[in-house]
Amino acid sequence: MTGSRLALVTAAVLLWLPFPASAMNWKFRAMLDGKPIGEHSVSVDDRGDERIVSVEATFAVRVLGFTAYRYHHIAREQWRAGCLADLESSTDDGGVNQEVRARRQGDRLEVVTLKSSETLSGCVMTFAYWNPSILGQTRLLNPQTGRIESVRIADIGPGSIDVRGVQTSARQYRITGPVAHIDVWYSASGEWMGLDSLIDGKHTLSYRL
């Protein structure tokens, strides 16, 4: 299992689902094959047309009593009119450091990493699972690597997911990209409720509230 694949599970047409104004903070337990490995938290400060988003994820995978892999990611995103306007992220991915800086200039987003720079046009969104509008996208920006990734998103349908120990009705969507598919769960009101992803074809990474 590679650290970068585990870390990934860190628009012309938008699917307009209601954003639950009361749900401004999410704290998930991260599990690998059902075993806790850390936490992923998201805080959204909604300021009318602008949103300030703070993200932190910390994982530690232990094998035979030893820590085989550590991951720490922090990010601050500024969104304006439903699009990413500014991003600063820092990641320690198993000892490999990554940094991303992005800033909108006019109708373009300038993305700079430790190794490259790129200019993106149009409305750019990250893998912002808290925002159900990403479900209408065909590309998403990876806030850890700074790469823009082509995605296909499918509505899998209704089901249920564990929410704080209770099986709760939810709708499942599948995001398919270049590495592994990611299943994201939402309530009827559009609140992010959980995540599942197959890693390296044999491990399951899950987020549960």
N, C-alpha and C positions, 0 to 999 in steps of 0.2 A: 504494500500500500504506500503510495507516494504522498508526501505532505501537501504538494500543490493540489492534488485531486481532493484531498480531504478539505483543504482550505476553500476551494471553490464553492463548496456548500457552506461558506462566509457569505419618431412616430407620426406616422401620418394618421393612423386611426387608433384611438384609445377606447378601451372597454370601460365605460364610465360606470363604475360601481360606487356606491356611497362610502365615503371615508368616515369611520366611526370617531367622531370628535372626542368622545370620552375616553377612548383607548389610546393614550399617548405614550404609554410605556409598556414594553414587552420584556420579559425575562424568561429565557428558555433554558431548560436543562439539556445539554448536548450528550447524546449517547451513541456509542459505537457498538453495534451488535447487541444492543440492550444494556450495555454497561456504561455508567456515567463517566464522562471524560472531561466535563467542564461546563461552562455557561456561555450564553450569547445574549446580550442585552441591547435593546434599542430604545432610545428616547427621542420623541418628536415634539419640538416646541412650535406649535402652529401659530403663525403671526399673520393671519389673513391670507394674502396672496403669497406669503413667504413661509417656508418651513426650515427650521434648523434641526438637523438630525445627528445624534451622537450614537456611535456604534462601538461596542467592545466585545470581543470574543477571546476566551482563554481556554485552551485544551491541553490535556496531558494524557498521553496514551502509555499505559504501563503494561509490560510484558514480563512475566515471571518475577514480579516484584520490582522491576527496574523501569524507569521512565525511558521509553524508547523514542518518544517524539513529543515535542512541545510546540505550541502555536499560540501567538498572541497578536491580535489585530485590533487597532483602534482607528476610527475614522470620524471625521466631521464633514457633513454634507450640508450645503445650502441649496434649497430648491426655490425656484421662482416661476410662477405661472405654470406649474406642473412639470418643469424641466430642471435638470441639474444646472446650477449656476456656479458652484464652487465646491471643490473637494480637496481635503487633505487627509491622507492615510499613511499609516506606518505599520509594518508587519514584520514579525520575527517568525519565519516559517521553518522550524527545525534548524535554526541557526543561520538561515539565509535571510538577510534583511532586504526589505522592499519598501519603497516610498513612492507615493503618487500625489501629484499636484495637478489640479484642473481648475480652469477659470474661464468663464464665458466672456468673450469679447464680441459684442454685436450678435450676429447670428451663428457664431462659431465657438466651439469649446476647445481650448488649448489644453492638451493632456501631456504632462511631462513626468517621466519616471527616471530612475537612476541610470537607465541605459538608452532611453529613446524619448522622442517627442512626436506628437501627432495632433493634427487639427481635424475635428469632427464637425460636421454641419448638421443643422436641424435640431430637433428636440432630443436630447440624450438623457437616458435614464440608467441608473445603476441596477444591480440585482437587489432592488429595494422591495423585499417581500412584504414589508409593512404597507406598501402602496399598491392596491389592486389594479391601478391603471397600467402597471407593467405587463399585465396579461394581454394587452393589445399590441405589444411591441414585437418587432422582428430582429432587434438587436439590443443588447444591453452591455453597459460598461462594467467590467470587473474592477471593483475599487481596490483590490489588492495588487493586481498586475498592471492596471491601466490599459488593458486590451479591450477593444470593442469586439463582442462576440455575437455571431449570428445565432438566433434561437428560433425554435418552433414551439408554440404553446397550444396545448390541447385541453379542452374541457372534458375531464374523465367522467364527471358526474357526481351525484350525491353519495355520501357514505357517512362514516363516523370516525372520530378520533378521540383519543384520551386527552381530556383537558382537566388538569389538576385532579386526576384520579377518577374522573367521571367520563364515560363514553358519551360524546356529544355530536349531534348532527353537524355535518360540514360538507363543503363541496371541494372536490379534488381537481387540481389543475396540474398538468405535466409540462415542465420546461425542458426541452431537449436541446442540448448544445453540443459543442465539439468534444466534450470529455465524458459526461455522464448525465443521465436525466435526473431532474429534481422534481419531486412531487410536493406541491404547496397546498395547504388546506386553509379555507376561509369560511367564516360564518355567513349567514344569510345577509348580514349587514355589511359585509366586506372586511371584517377584522381578521388579520392573520392569526391562525390558530396552531400551526405546526408545519413541520417539514420532514421529508424523508428522501434520502438519496442513496443510490447504489454506488459504492466506491470500489473501483478495480474489478467490478463484476462479481464480488463475493462478500463485501462488507457493507453494512447498512448504517448510515449516519442519520440520526433522528433528532429533531428538536421538539420538546414538549414543554408547555407552559407549567 
